[in-house]
Amino acid sequence: MGYEVLLFVPNIIGYIRLLLLIVSLIFYSKPLLFLSLYGISVLFDGFDGFLARKLNQTSAFGAWFDVVIDLVSRGALWCFLSKWGYFVIAVEWLTFVATHCRGPDWKIPDEDFPTICKMVMAQVKQINRQPISSFFLFQLFFIQQHIKHLLFQVKK
């Protein structure tokens, strides 16, 4: 597999997700527009893996790229919404690096993994079991956080 992997349909969906994320962050101060664009980006996350398998376009790059987009998306939100956001996303990135060093078996936690990595992987596994309910809970949490953030911003 060469450069053609960059034009696989699931990876094109990834590029669209990144574009939606960037545009949503530009409109962060407009909650409805921000949440709509960000929500569409999150919804697209469910299609890339499905289409990769359906179209027989799975690749190591695609699997890696999907996780990177997820981390960038969540990281941007965490950093915008909380002073602890940088810590949360740092733990996620450390887990990503530690697990992806193992190659194709990265999703299988090892006995030797640090406890924090095992905890992050357990949460990701739980979220992936119930994607629709997790998506809506995730959105409700961030809507509430976004409104609270805007209210505190106005008071300053």
Secondary structure, 3 states (H helix, E strand, C coil): CCHHHHHCHHHHHHHHHHHHHHHHHHCCCCHHHHHHHHHHHHHHHHHHHHHHHHCCCCCHHHHHHHHHHHHHHHHHHHHHHCCCHHHHHHHHHHHHHHHHCCHHHCCCCCCCCCHHHHHHHHHHHHHHHCHHHHHHHHHHHHHHHHHHHHHHHHHC
